[in-house]
Amino acid sequence: MKVLMLHGINHNMFGKRDPVQYGTITLAEIDASLQALGKELGVEVESFQTNAEGEMCERIHQAFLDGVDAVLINAGAWTHYSYGIRDALAILTCPIVELHMSNIHAREPFRHLSVFAEIVKGQICGFGVDSYLLALRAAVSAVQAAK
């Protein structure tokens, strides 16, 4: 099983950016945690991060062509306004799990809206790095249930 983890805008700054919301964990540490859990679950996890919206769309298109089994996405601020990324995600035929380290519903009002909500299998937020691990478990479960 192949799972693609998509990290959005500013996530390369985890560990430095707003430690109250995101802690001090780095993107590399998050990816290492996903790799470790993936190995435990017998799943290959590939991670991709970009600060360019078009590059994110291109990577989603490639995921479709590659036939990945599931996609995890923490799109950061793009979650709340990127219809381009939403439309790219809508092309996928595999389960998509949206995740956020912080509880987006307990933050600024603009963060309460996800333009992806209608097309994703589910959302996980507010559990820090555990949001990623919970999302991976949820995606694997969704793929297995569909078989």
DSSP file (Angstrom, degrees, kcal/mol; ACC not computed):
  #  RESIDUE AA STRUCTURE BP1 BP2  ACC     N-H-->O    O-->H-N    N-H-->O    O-->H-N    TCO  KAPPA ALPHA  PHI   PSI    X-CA   Y-CA   Z-CA
    1    1 A M              0   0    0      0, 0.0    43,-2.9     0, 0.0     2,-0.5   0.000 360.0 360.0 360.0 134.8    0.0    0.0    0.0
    2    2 A K  E     -a   44   0A   0     41,-0.2    67,-2.0    65,-0.2    68,-1.2  -0.948 360.0-174.1-114.9 127.3    1.3    3.4   -0.9
    3    3 A V  E     -ab  45  70A   0     41,-3.0    43,-2.5    -2,-0.5     2,-0.5  -0.972  12.1-149.8-121.2 132.8    0.2    6.6    1.0
    4    4 A L  E     -ab  46  71A   0     66,-2.4    68,-3.1    -2,-0.4     2,-0.6  -0.903   5.0-157.2-104.5 125.3    1.2   10.1    0.0
    5    5 A M  E     -ab  47  72A   0     41,-3.4    43,-2.3    -2,-0.5     2,-0.6  -0.906   8.7-161.6-100.3 118.5    1.6   12.7    2.7
    6    6 A L  E     -ab  48  73A   0     66,-3.1    68,-2.6    -2,-0.6     2,-0.5  -0.905   3.1-166.5-105.9 118.0    1.1   16.3    1.4
    7    7 A H  E     -ab  49  74A   0     41,-3.5    43,-1.4    -2,-0.6    68,-0.2  -0.884  15.5-151.6-103.2 131.5    2.5   19.1    3.5
    8    8 A G    >   -     0   0    0     66,-2.7     3,-1.7    -2,-0.5     4,-0.3   0.070  37.0 -28.2 -92.7-159.7    1.4   22.6    2.6
    9    9 A I  T 3  S+     0   0    0     66,-0.8    68,-0.4     1,-0.3    -1,-0.2  -0.188 121.6   4.2 -59.4 133.9    2.5   26.1    2.8
   10   10 A N  T >  S+     0   0    0     -3,-0.1     3,-1.8    66,-0.1    -1,-0.3   0.370  89.7 118.0  74.3  -0.3    4.9   27.1    5.6
   11   11 A H  G X   +     0   0    0     -3,-1.7     3,-1.7     1,-0.3    16,-0.2   0.729  62.2  71.1 -71.4 -18.8    5.3   23.6    6.9
   12   12 A N  G 3  S+     0   0    0     -4,-0.3    -1,-0.3     1,-0.3    15,-0.2   0.660  93.7  59.9 -64.9 -13.7    9.0   23.6    6.2
   13   13 A M  G X> S+     0   0    0     -3,-1.8     3,-2.4    13,-0.1     4,-2.1   0.330  71.8 131.1 -98.3   5.7    9.1   26.1    9.1
   14   14 A F  T <4  +     0   0    0     -3,-1.7    13,-0.5     1,-0.3    10,-0.1  -0.337  68.9  37.6 -55.6 142.0    7.7   23.7   11.7
   15   15 A G  T 34 S+     0   0    0      8,-0.5    -1,-0.3     2,-0.4    11,-0.1   0.036 124.7  43.5  98.4 -24.2   10.0   23.8   14.7
   16   16 A K  T <4 S+     0   0    0     -3,-2.4     2,-0.5     9,-0.1    -2,-0.2   0.606  95.5  85.6-117.4 -28.0   10.5   27.5   14.3
   17   17 A R  S  < S-     0   0    0     -4,-2.1    -2,-0.4     1,-0.2     5,-0.3  -0.689 108.0 -35.3 -90.8 124.4    7.0   28.7   13.5
   18   18 A D    >>  -     0   0    0     -2,-0.5     4,-2.5     1,-0.1     3,-1.0   0.818  59.2-167.1  36.1  71.5    4.5   29.6   16.3
   19   19 A P  H 3> S+     0   0    0      0, 0.0     4,-1.8     0, 0.0    -1,-0.1   0.721  81.5  67.3 -62.2 -20.3    5.5   26.9   18.9
   20   20 A V  H 34 S+     0   0    0      2,-0.2    -2,-0.1     1,-0.2     4,-0.1   0.918 115.0  27.6 -63.6 -41.9    2.3   27.6   20.9
   21   21 A Q  H <4 S+     0   0    0     -3,-1.0    -1,-0.2     2,-0.1   107,-0.1   0.849 138.6  23.5 -84.6 -37.8    0.2   26.2   18.0
   22   22 A Y  H  < S-     0   0    0     -4,-2.5     3,-0.5    -5,-0.3    -2,-0.2   0.444  92.0-139.0-116.7  -2.3    2.6   23.8   16.5
   23   23 A G     <  -     0   0    0     -4,-1.8    -8,-0.5    -5,-0.3    -1,-0.3  -0.285  42.0 -69.0  71.9-163.6    5.2   22.8   19.1
   24   24 A T  S    S+     0   0    0    -10,-0.1    -1,-0.2    -4,-0.1     2,-0.1   0.310  87.6 124.5-112.1   6.2    8.9   22.5   18.4
   25   25 A I        -     0   0    0     -3,-0.5     2,-0.2    -6,-0.1    -9,-0.1  -0.423  53.6-135.5 -68.9 142.4    8.7   19.4   16.2
   26   26 A T     >  -     0   0    0    -11,-0.1     4,-2.2    -2,-0.1   -11,-0.2  -0.522  20.1-111.5 -95.2 164.3   10.3   19.7   12.8
   27   27 A L  H  > S+     0   0    0    -13,-0.5     4,-2.8     1,-0.2     5,-0.2   0.890 119.7  55.1 -60.5 -39.9    8.9   18.5    9.4
   28   28 A A  H  > S+     0   0    0      1,-0.2     4,-2.1     2,-0.2    -1,-0.2   0.887 108.1  48.8 -62.0 -38.2   11.7   16.0    9.2
   29   29 A E  H  > S+     0   0    0      2,-0.2     4,-2.1     1,-0.2    -1,-0.2   0.882 110.6  50.7 -69.4 -37.7   10.7   14.6   12.6
   30   30 A I  H  X S+     0   0    0     -4,-2.2     4,-2.2     2,-0.2    -2,-0.2   0.947 111.6  47.7 -62.2 -47.9    7.1   14.4   11.5
   31   31 A D  H  X S+     0   0    0     -4,-2.8     4,-2.5     1,-0.2    -2,-0.2   0.879 109.8  52.9 -62.0 -37.9    8.1   12.5    8.4
   32   32 A A  H  X S+     0   0    0     -4,-2.1     4,-2.4     2,-0.2    -1,-0.2   0.893 108.4  50.6 -64.2 -39.3   10.3   10.2   10.4
   33   33 A S  H  X S+     0   0    0     -4,-2.1     4,-2.3     2,-0.2     5,-0.2   0.906 111.1  48.4 -64.2 -41.6    7.3    9.4   12.7
   34   34 A L  H  X S+     0   0    0     -4,-2.2     4,-2.9     2,-0.2    -2,-0.2   0.902 110.9  50.9 -64.4 -40.8    5.1    8.7    9.7
   35   35 A Q  H  X S+     0   0    0     -4,-2.5     4,-2.4     2,-0.2    -2,-0.2   0.919 110.3  49.5 -62.3 -43.2    7.8    6.4    8.2
   36   36 A A  H  X S+     0   0    0     -4,-2.4     4,-1.9     2,-0.2    -2,-0.2   0.929 114.5  43.4 -63.7 -45.6    8.1    4.5   11.4
   37   37 A L  H  X S+     0   0    0     -4,-2.3     4,-2.3     2,-0.2    -1,-0.2   0.900 111.8  55.0 -66.9 -39.5    4.4    3.9   11.7
   38   38 A G  H  X>S+     0   0    0     -4,-2.9     5,-3.5     1,-0.2     4,-0.8   0.913 107.5  49.4 -58.2 -42.9    4.2    3.1    8.0
   39   39 A K  H ><5S+     0   0    0     -4,-2.4     3,-0.6     3,-0.2    -1,-0.2   0.914 110.4  50.9 -61.9 -43.1    6.8    0.4    8.5
   40   40 A E  H 3<5S+     0   0    0     -4,-1.9    -1,-0.2     1,-0.2    -2,-0.2   0.870 115.3  42.5 -61.5 -37.8    4.9   -1.0   11.5
   41   41 A L  H 3<5S-     0   0    0     -4,-2.3    -1,-0.2     2,-0.2    -2,-0.2   0.499 114.7-114.4 -87.8  -4.9    1.7   -1.0    9.4
   42   42 A G  T <<5S+     0   0    0     -4,-0.8     2,-0.4    -3,-0.6    -3,-0.2   0.844  72.8 132.8  74.0  34.4    3.4   -2.4    6.3
   43   43 A V      < -     0   0    0     -5,-3.5     2,-0.6    -6,-0.2    -1,-0.3  -0.938  56.2-132.4-122.5 139.0    2.7    0.8    4.3
   44   44 A E  E     -a    2   0A   0    -43,-2.9   -41,-3.0    -2,-0.4     2,-0.5  -0.812  25.2-164.5 -88.7 124.2    5.0    2.9    2.1
   45   45 A V  E     -a    3   0A   0     -2,-0.6     2,-0.4   -43,-0.2   -41,-0.2  -0.947   6.8-172.0-114.3 123.1    4.7    6.6    3.0
   46   46 A E  E     -a    4   0A   0    -43,-2.5   -41,-3.4    -2,-0.5     2,-0.4  -0.942  10.5-154.8-110.3 134.5    6.0    9.2    0.7
   47   47 A S  E     -a    5   0A   0     -2,-0.4     2,-0.4   -43,-0.2   -41,-0.2  -0.859  11.9-178.2-111.9 146.4    6.1   12.8    1.9
   48   48 A F  E     -a    6   0A   0    -43,-2.3   -41,-3.5    -2,-0.4     2,-0.4  -0.995   0.7-176.4-142.2 133.1    6.0   16.0   -0.2
   49   49 A Q  E     +a    7   0A   0     -2,-0.4     2,-0.3   -43,-0.2   -41,-0.2  -0.993   9.9 161.1-131.1 139.2    6.1   19.6    0.9
   50   50 A T        -     0   0    0    -43,-1.4   -39,-0.2    -2,-0.4    -2,-0.0  -0.990  36.4-153.4-150.6 154.9    5.9   22.8   -1.1
   51   51 A N  S    S+     0   0    0     -2,-0.3     2,-0.6   -42,-0.2   -42,-0.1   0.242  79.1  88.9-104.2   8.0    5.1   26.5   -0.7
   52   52 A A     >  -     0   0    0      1,-0.1     4,-1.9   -44,-0.0     3,-0.2  -0.935  65.6-153.6-113.8 118.4    3.9   26.7   -4.3
   53   53 A E  H  > S+     0   0    0     -2,-0.6     4,-2.2     1,-0.2     5,-0.2   0.877  95.8  52.9 -58.4 -42.1    0.2   26.0   -4.9
   54   54 A G  H  > S+     0   0    0      1,-0.2     4,-2.4     2,-0.2    -1,-0.2   0.887 107.0  52.4 -62.8 -38.8    0.8   25.0   -8.5
   55   55 A E  H  > S+     0   0    0     -3,-0.2     4,-2.2     2,-0.2    -1,-0.2   0.882 107.5  52.8 -64.0 -37.8    3.4   22.5   -7.4
   56   56 A M  H  X S+     0   0    0     -4,-1.9     4,-2.0     2,-0.2    -2,-0.2   0.935 109.7  48.2 -63.0 -44.8    1.0   21.0   -4.9
   57   57 A C  H  X S+     0   0    0     -4,-2.2     4,-2.4     1,-0.2    -2,-0.2   0.916 110.7  51.5 -60.6 -43.3   -1.6   20.6   -7.7
   58   58 A E  H  X S+     0   0    0     -4,-2.4     4,-2.2     1,-0.2    -1,-0.2   0.888 109.2  50.3 -61.3 -39.4    1.0   18.9   -9.9
   59   59 A R  H  X S+     0   0    0     -4,-2.2     4,-2.0     2,-0.2    -1,-0.2   0.872 109.7  50.6 -68.5 -35.7    1.9   16.5   -7.2
   60   60 A I  H  X S+     0   0    0     -4,-2.0     4,-1.9     2,-0.2    -2,-0.2   0.912 109.1  51.4 -66.1 -42.3   -1.7   15.6   -6.6
   61   61 A H  H  X S+     0   0    0     -4,-2.4     4,-2.2     1,-0.2    -2,-0.2   0.917 109.7  50.2 -58.8 -43.1   -2.1   15.0  -10.4
   62   62 A Q  H  X S+     0   0    0     -4,-2.2     4,-2.7     1,-0.2    -1,-0.2   0.878 105.3  56.8 -64.0 -37.2    0.9   12.7  -10.3
   63   63 A A  H  X>S+     0   0    0     -4,-2.0     5,-1.9     2,-0.2     4,-1.0   0.899 107.1  49.6 -59.6 -40.7   -0.6   10.8   -7.3
   64   64 A F  H ><5S+     0   0    0     -4,-1.9     3,-0.7     2,-0.2    -2,-0.2   0.947 112.6  46.2 -61.6 -48.6   -3.6   10.1   -9.5
   65   65 A L  H 3<5S+     0   0    0     -4,-2.2    -2,-0.2     1,-0.2    -1,-0.2   0.849 112.8  50.6 -63.6 -34.6   -1.4    8.9  -12.3
   66   66 A D  H 3<5S-     0   0    0     -4,-2.7    -1,-0.2    -5,-0.2    -2,-0.2   0.652 106.8-129.4 -77.0 -16.2    0.6    6.7   -9.9
   67   67 A G  T <<5 -     0   0    0     -4,-1.0    -3,-0.2    -3,-0.7   -65,-0.2   0.893  32.1-168.4  69.4  40.7   -2.5    5.2   -8.5
   68   68 A V      < -     0   0    0     -5,-1.9   -65,-0.2     1,-0.1    -1,-0.1  -0.238  22.1-133.4 -59.4 153.8   -1.6    5.9   -4.8
   69   69 A D  S    S-     0   0    0    -67,-2.0     2,-0.3     1,-0.2   -66,-0.2   0.776  78.6  -3.3 -82.8 -28.2   -3.8    4.0   -2.3
   70   70 A A  E     -b    3   0A   0    -68,-1.2   -66,-2.4    24,-0.2     2,-0.4  -0.985  59.1-143.4-160.6 156.8   -4.5    7.0    0.0
   71   71 A V  E     -bc   4  96A   0     24,-2.4    26,-2.6    -2,-0.3     2,-0.4  -0.994   5.5-163.6-128.8 132.7   -3.6   10.7    0.4
   72   72 A L  E     -bc   5  97A   0    -68,-3.1   -66,-3.1    -2,-0.4     2,-0.4  -0.928  17.1-170.7-105.9 137.8   -3.0   12.5    3.7
   73   73 A I  E     +bc   6  98A   0     24,-2.6    26,-2.5    -2,-0.4     2,-0.5  -0.974  28.0 172.5-139.5 127.0   -3.1   16.3    3.4
   74   74 A N  E     +b    7   0A   0    -68,-2.6   -66,-2.7    -2,-0.4    26,-0.1  -0.894  16.1 173.5-119.1  94.7   -2.2   19.1    5.8
   75   75 A A    >   -     0   0    0     -2,-0.5     3,-1.5     1,-0.3   -66,-0.8   0.454  23.3-152.8 -86.3  -0.4   -2.5   22.0    3.4
   76   76 A G  G >  S-     0   0    0      1,-0.3     3,-2.1   -68,-0.2    -1,-0.3  -0.369  72.1  -5.8  62.2-141.7   -2.0   24.7    6.0
   77   77 A A  G >  S+     0   0    0    -68,-0.4     3,-1.7     1,-0.3     4,-0.4   0.757 125.9  72.8 -59.3 -26.6   -3.7   28.0    5.1
   78   78 A W  G X> S+     0   0    0     -3,-1.5     4,-2.7     1,-0.3     3,-1.4   0.797  81.4  75.2 -58.1 -26.6   -4.6   26.6    1.6
   79   79 A T  G <4 S+     0   0    0     -3,-2.1    36,-2.7     1,-0.3    37,-0.5   0.820  96.0  48.1 -51.1 -33.7   -7.2   24.5    3.4
   80   80 A H  G <4 S+     0   0    0     -3,-1.7    -1,-0.3    -4,-0.3    -2,-0.2   0.523 131.1   5.7 -94.1  -7.6   -9.3   27.6    3.8
   81   81 A Y  T <4 S+     0   0    0     -3,-1.4     2,-1.4    -4,-0.4    -2,-0.2   0.501  85.4 112.8-152.7  -6.0   -9.3   29.1    0.3
   82   82 A S     X  +     0   0    0     -4,-2.7     4,-2.0     1,-0.2     5,-0.1  -0.605  22.7 166.1 -88.8  94.4   -7.6   27.0   -2.3
   83   83 A Y  H  > S+     0   0    0     -2,-1.4     4,-2.7     2,-0.2    -1,-0.2   0.748  77.5  63.0 -72.3 -23.1  -10.2   25.8   -4.8
   84   84 A G  H  > S+     0   0    0      2,-0.2     4,-1.9     1,-0.2    -1,-0.2   0.939 107.0  41.2 -64.6 -46.9   -7.4   24.9   -7.1
   85   85 A I  H  > S+     0   0    0      2,-0.2     4,-2.8     1,-0.2     5,-0.2   0.899 113.8  54.5 -67.3 -39.6   -6.0   22.3   -4.7
   86   86 A R  H  X S+     0   0    0     -4,-2.0     4,-2.1     1,-0.2    -2,-0.2   0.937 108.8  47.8 -57.8 -47.0   -9.6   21.2   -3.9
   87   87 A D  H  X S+     0   0    0     -4,-2.7     4,-0.5     1,-0.2    -1,-0.2   0.874 111.6  50.3 -64.0 -36.5  -10.3   20.6   -7.6
   88   88 A A  H >X S+     0   0    0     -4,-1.9     3,-1.2     1,-0.2     4,-0.5   0.934 110.5  49.3 -65.2 -45.2   -7.0   18.7   -7.9
   89   89 A L  H >< S+     0   0    0     -4,-2.8     3,-1.4     1,-0.3    -2,-0.2   0.860 101.5  64.0 -60.8 -35.4   -7.9   16.5   -4.9
   90   90 A A  H 3< S+     0   0    0     -4,-2.1    -1,-0.3     1,-0.3    -2,-0.2   0.699  92.2  64.8 -64.8 -18.4  -11.4   15.9   -6.3
   91   91 A I  H << S+     0   0    0     -3,-1.2    -1,-0.3    -4,-0.5    -2,-0.2   0.801  83.8  96.8 -70.3 -29.7   -9.7   14.0   -9.2
   92   92 A L    <<  -     0   0    0     -3,-1.4     4,-0.1    -4,-0.5   -28,-0.1  -0.267  56.0-164.5 -65.9 146.8   -8.4   11.4   -6.9
   93   93 A T        +     0   0    0      2,-0.1    -1,-0.1   -29,-0.1     3,-0.1   0.328  65.1  84.2-109.3   3.1  -10.3    8.1   -6.5
   94   94 A C  S    S-     0   0    0      1,-0.1   -24,-0.2   -26,-0.0   -25,-0.1  -0.570  94.2 -77.7-101.0 166.0   -8.6    7.0   -3.3
   95   95 A P        -     0   0    0      0, 0.0   -24,-2.4     0, 0.0     2,-0.4  -0.396  43.8-159.4 -62.9 139.6   -9.4    8.0    0.3
   96   96 A I  E     -c   71   0A   0    -26,-0.2    25,-2.8    23,-0.2    26,-0.9  -0.989   3.6-164.3-121.6 129.1   -8.2   11.4    1.4
   97   97 A V  E     -cd  72 122A   0    -26,-2.6   -24,-2.6    -2,-0.4     2,-0.4  -0.970   7.7-152.3-116.6 121.6   -7.7   12.4    5.0
   98   98 A E  E     +cd  73 123A   0     24,-2.4    26,-2.1    -2,-0.5     2,-0.3  -0.730  22.1 178.4 -88.5 137.5   -7.3   16.0    5.9
   99   99 A L  E     - d   0 124A   0    -26,-2.5     2,-0.3    -2,-0.4    26,-0.2  -0.976  17.6-174.2-142.7 156.7   -5.3   16.8    9.0
  100  100 A H  E     - d   0 125A   0     24,-2.0    26,-1.0    -2,-0.3    27,-0.6  -0.991  24.7-141.8-146.9 140.9   -4.1   19.7   11.1
  101  101 A M  S    S+     0   0    0     -2,-0.3    27,-2.5    24,-0.2     2,-0.2   0.906  90.8  51.7 -68.5 -42.1   -1.8   19.8   14.1
  102  102 A S  S    S-     0   0    0     25,-0.2     2,-1.2    24,-0.2    24,-0.8  -0.502 100.1-100.8 -91.9 164.0   -3.8   22.5   15.8
  103  103 A N    >   -     0   0    0     23,-0.3     3,-1.9    22,-0.3     4,-0.1  -0.735  34.3-167.3 -83.8  99.4   -7.6   22.5   16.4
  104  104 A I  G >  S+     0   0    0     -2,-1.2     3,-0.8     1,-0.3    -1,-0.2   0.733  83.4  60.9 -63.2 -21.9   -8.7   24.7   13.5
  105  105 A H  G 3  S+     0   0    0      1,-0.2    -1,-0.3     7,-0.1     7,-0.1   0.581 102.7  50.9 -82.3  -9.5  -12.1   25.1   15.0
  106  106 A A  G <  S+     0   0    0     -3,-1.9    -1,-0.2     5,-0.1    -2,-0.2   0.222 105.0  69.9-107.5  11.7  -10.7   26.7   18.2
  107  107 A R  S <  S-     0   0    0     -3,-0.8     5,-0.1     1,-0.3    -3,-0.1  -0.204 100.9 -28.5-111.4-158.5   -8.7   29.3   16.3
  108  108 A E    >   -     0   0    0      1,-0.1     3,-1.8    -2,-0.1     4,-0.4  -0.201  64.7-112.9 -56.8 146.6   -9.5   32.4   14.2
  109  109 A P  G >  S+     0   0    0      0, 0.0     3,-1.6     0, 0.0     4,-0.4   0.828 114.0  61.7 -53.8 -36.3  -12.9   32.2   12.4
  110  110 A F  G >  S+     0   0    0      1,-0.3     3,-0.7     2,-0.2    -2,-0.1   0.784  99.0  58.2 -63.8 -23.3  -11.4   32.0    8.9
  111  111 A R  G <  S+     0   0    0     -3,-1.8    -1,-0.3     1,-0.2    -5,-0.1   0.593  87.2  76.5 -80.7 -10.1   -9.7   28.7    9.9
  112  112 A H  G <  S+     0   0    0     -3,-1.6     2,-0.4    -4,-0.4    -1,-0.2   0.750  83.4  77.1 -72.0 -22.8  -13.0   27.1   10.7
  113  113 A L    <   -     0   0    0     -3,-0.7     2,-0.5    -4,-0.4     3,-0.0  -0.754  58.8-171.1 -93.6 131.2  -13.8   26.6    7.1
  114  114 A S    >   -     0   0    0     -2,-0.4     3,-0.8     1,-0.1     4,-0.3  -0.984  13.5-161.8-116.8 120.4  -12.2   23.8    5.0
  115  115 A V  T 3  S+     0   0    0    -36,-2.7     3,-0.2    -2,-0.5   -35,-0.1   0.599  94.7  56.5 -73.4  -8.5  -12.8   24.0    1.3
  116  116 A F  T >> S+     0   0    0    -37,-0.5     3,-2.3     1,-0.1     4,-1.1   0.625  77.9  95.8 -90.9 -16.0  -11.7   20.3    1.2
  117  117 A A  T <4 S+     0   0    0     -3,-0.8     3,-0.4     1,-0.3    -1,-0.1   0.798  79.6  54.0 -51.2 -39.8  -14.3   19.1    3.7
  118  118 A E  T 34 S+     0   0    0     -4,-0.3    -1,-0.3     1,-0.2    -2,-0.1   0.679 115.5  38.1 -71.3 -16.6  -16.9   17.9    1.2
  119  119 A I  T <4 S+     0   0    0     -3,-2.3     2,-0.2    -4,-0.1    -1,-0.2   0.504  96.6  89.2-115.0  -5.0  -14.4   15.7   -0.7
  120  120 A V  S  < S-     0   0    0     -4,-1.1   -23,-0.2    -3,-0.4     3,-0.1  -0.603  74.4-128.7 -93.5 156.3  -12.3   14.2    2.0
  121  121 A K  S    S-     0   0    0    -25,-2.8     2,-0.3     1,-0.3   -24,-0.2   0.885  82.7 -35.5 -65.2 -39.8  -13.0   10.9    3.8
  122  122 A G  E     -d   97   0A   0    -26,-0.9   -24,-2.4     2,-0.0     2,-0.4  -0.981  54.8-116.1-172.5 173.4  -12.5   12.7    7.2
  123  123 A Q  E     -d   98   0A   0     -2,-0.3     2,-0.4   -26,-0.2   -24,-0.2  -0.961  16.0-170.8-127.5 142.2  -10.7   15.3    9.1
  124  124 A I  E     +d   99   0A   0    -26,-2.1   -24,-2.0    -2,-0.4     2,-0.3  -0.998  20.9 157.0-131.3 127.8   -8.4   15.0   12.2
  125  125 A C  E     +d  100   0A   0     -2,-0.4   -22,-0.3   -26,-0.2   -24,-0.2  -0.995  41.1  39.2-150.2 154.6   -7.2   18.1   14.0
  126  126 A G  S    S+     0   0    0    -26,-1.0   -23,-0.3   -24,-0.8   -25,-0.2   0.476  79.2  99.1  94.7   4.1   -5.9   19.3   17.3
  127  127 A F  S >  S-     0   0    0    -27,-0.6     3,-1.5     1,-0.4   -25,-0.2   0.131  73.3-138.5-112.1  20.5   -3.6   16.5   18.3
  128  128 A G  T >> S-     0   0    0    -27,-2.5     3,-1.7     1,-0.3     4,-0.5  -0.301  78.3  -9.8  60.2-140.8   -0.2   17.9   17.3
  129  129 A V  H >> S+     0   0    0      1,-0.3     4,-1.2     2,-0.2     3,-1.1   0.794 131.0  69.8 -62.1 -27.1    2.1   15.3   15.6
  130  130 A D  H <> S+     0   0    0     -3,-1.5     4,-3.0     1,-0.3     5,-0.3   0.766  84.5  70.0 -63.0 -23.5   -0.4   12.6   16.6
  131  131 A S  H <> S+     0   0    0     -3,-1.7     4,-2.0     1,-0.2    -1,-0.3   0.897  99.4  49.0 -58.0 -38.7   -2.8   14.1   14.1
  132  132 A Y  H <X S+     0   0    0     -3,-1.1     4,-2.1    -4,-0.5    -1,-0.2   0.923 112.9  45.6 -65.5 -44.6   -0.5   12.8   11.4
  133  133 A L  H  X S+     0   0    0     -4,-1.2     4,-2.2     2,-0.2    -2,-0.2   0.895 113.2  49.2 -69.6 -40.0   -0.3    9.3   12.9
  134  134 A L  H  X S+     0   0    0     -4,-3.0     4,-2.5     1,-0.2    -1,-0.2   0.896 110.6  52.2 -62.9 -39.8   -4.0    9.1   13.5
  135  135 A A  H  X S+     0   0    0     -4,-2.0     4,-2.6    -5,-0.3    -2,-0.2   0.896 108.3  50.3 -64.1 -40.9   -4.6   10.2    9.9
  136  136 A L  H  X S+     0   0    0     -4,-2.1     4,-2.4     2,-0.2     5,-0.2   0.934 111.7  47.8 -63.8 -45.1   -2.3    7.5    8.6
  137  137 A R  H  X S+     0   0    0     -4,-2.2     4,-2.3     1,-0.2    -2,-0.2   0.914 112.7  49.6 -60.7 -42.1   -4.1    4.8   10.6
  138  138 A A  H  X S+     0   0    0     -4,-2.5     4,-2.4     2,-0.2    -2,-0.2   0.901 111.0  49.1 -64.2 -41.9   -7.4    6.2    9.4
  139  139 A A  H  X S+     0   0    0     -4,-2.6     4,-2.3     2,-0.2    -2,-0.2   0.923 111.1  48.8 -65.1 -44.4   -6.3    6.1    5.7
  140  140 A V  H  X S+     0   0    0     -4,-2.4     4,-2.5     1,-0.2    -1,-0.2   0.917 112.2  49.6 -61.4 -43.4   -5.0    2.5    6.0
  141  141 A S  H  X S+     0   0    0     -4,-2.3     4,-2.4    -5,-0.2    -1,-0.2   0.903 109.8  51.1 -62.3 -41.7   -8.3    1.5    7.6
  142  142 A A  H  X S+     0   0    0     -4,-2.4     4,-1.3     2,-0.2    -2,-0.2   0.894 111.0  47.8 -63.9 -40.4  -10.3    3.2    4.8
  143  143 A V  H  X S+     0   0    0     -4,-2.3     4,-0.7     1,-0.2     3,-0.3   0.929 113.1  47.9 -66.3 -44.4   -8.3    1.4    2.1
  144  144 A Q  H >< S+     0   0    0     -4,-2.5     3,-0.8     1,-0.2    -2,-0.2   0.883 109.9  52.7 -64.8 -37.6   -8.6   -2.0    3.8
  145  145 A A  H 3< S+     0   0    0     -4,-2.4    -1,-0.2     1,-0.2    -2,-0.2   0.799 105.2  56.1 -67.3 -28.0  -12.4   -1.5    4.3
  146  146 A A  H 3<        0   0    0     -4,-1.3    -1,-0.2    -3,-0.3    -2,-0.2   0.635 360.0 360.0 -79.2 -14.2  -12.8   -0.7    0.6
  147  147 A K    <<        0   0    0     -3,-0.8    -1,-0.2    -4,-0.7    -2,-0.2   0.471 360.0 360.0 -82.3 360.0  -11.2   -4.0   -0.5
